């Protein structure tokens, strides 16, 4: 049976870069956030999501993701409502995706909120990508063109690394990408022994 390797890390930790290294080495990688965004573009999902928000978050029958992000990242209750709609859809999509990759000994599921959503329980092994908070903040500010406060709001909605470390099988300190790439190679050797 195909094993599921969870790959997670706080915003700006570089987990997407690490996921890319696994892909380069031939491992199928499921990027949960990307798939969630695609699923959220479907007309049925737009209707479902709009139904839980009091204010209009659509524009031309599509979600205004910037407006939605501003709401959910400043209000945990709204974030929970959104997650209660999106997570089951992503979970079902992932199950189908794993079936399509059943000829691989393992696949990687990259998810920012693997622990927070509880989906870590479905993983055979977990890799946590970490980086110092200052580096993470700078990366996200550069990538998303947002303020430090906006990044800190998002960080507040995620578990701190101290809570994730005891639940993780492997830790990648992602301060410099070259060392992170070496760590991926070493972890892959271990995973191949499973």
Residue pairs with C-beta under 8 A, 6 or more apart in sequence:
1 102
2 98
2 101
2 102
2 104
2 105
2 106
2 107
3 105
3 106
3 107
3 124
3 125
3 191
3 194
4 98
4 106
4 107
4 109
4 122
4 123
4 124
5 106
5 107
5 108
5 109
5 123
5 124
5 125
5 126
5 127
5 191
6 108
6 109
6 111
6 114
6 119
6 120
6 122
6 123
6 125
6 126
6 127
7 15
7 18
7 19
7 22
7 29
7 108
7 109
7 110
7 111
7 114
7 126
7 127
7 129
8 15
8 110
8 111
8 112
8 113
8 114
8 115
8 120
8 126
8 127
8 128
8 129
8 164
9 15
9 18
9 112
9 128
9 129
9 130
9 131
9 172
9 174
10 112
10 130
10 131
10 136
10 155
10 158
10 160
10 161
11 112
11 136
11 140
11 151
11 154
11 155
11 158
12 131
12 135
12 136
12 137
12 138
12 139
12 140
12 143
12 151
13 129
13 130
13 131
13 136
13 174
14 129
14 131
14 139
14 174
14 177
14 180
15 110
15 112
15 129
15 174
16 31
16 110
17 174
17 177
17 180
18 110
18 127
18 129
18 172
18 174
18 180
18 184
19 29
19 31
19 108
19 110
20 29
21 180
21 181
21 184
22 29
22 108
22 184
22 188
23 29
25 184
25 185
25 188
27 104
27 106
27 107
27 108
27 188
28 101
28 104
28 107
28 108
29 107
29 108
29 109
29 110
30 94
30 97
30 98
30 107
30 108
30 109
30 110
31 110
32 90
32 94
32 109
32 110
32 111
32 112
32 114
33 110
33 111
33 112
35 90
35 93
35 94
35 97
36 86
36 89
36 90
37 65
39 45
39 86
39 89
39 90
39 93
40 46
40 49
40 63
40 65
40 86
41 62
41 63
43 61
45 85
45 86
45 89
46 58
46 61
46 62
46 63
48 85
49 57
49 63
49 68
49 82
49 85
49 86
50 56
50 57
50 58
50 63
52 78
52 81
52 82
52 85
53 68
53 71
53 78
53 81
55 71
57 63
57 64
57 67
57 68
57 71
58 64
68 82
71 78
72 78
72 79
72 82
73 79
73 150
73 153
73 154
73 157
74 153
76 157
79 157
83 113
83 117
87 117
87 119
91 119
94 109
97 107
98 107
101 107
105 192
105 194
106 124
106 191
106 194
108 127
109 119
109 123
111 117
111 119
112 158
113 158
114 120
114 123
114 126
115 159
115 163
115 164
115 167
116 157
116 158
116 159
120 126
120 167
124 194
125 169
125 170
125 191
125 194
126 167
126 168
126 169
126 170
127 168
127 169
127 170
127 171
127 172
127 187
128 161
128 164
128 165
128 168
128 170
128 171
128 172
129 172
129 174
129 180
130 161
130 165
130 171
130 172
130 173
130 174
131 139
131 173
131 174
131 175
132 175
133 155
135 175
136 151
136 155
137 148
137 151
137 152
137 155
140 146
140 151
140 154
141 147
141 148
141 151
144 150
144 151
165 171
170 183
170 187
170 190
172 180
172 183
172 184
172 187
173 179
173 180
173 183
174 180
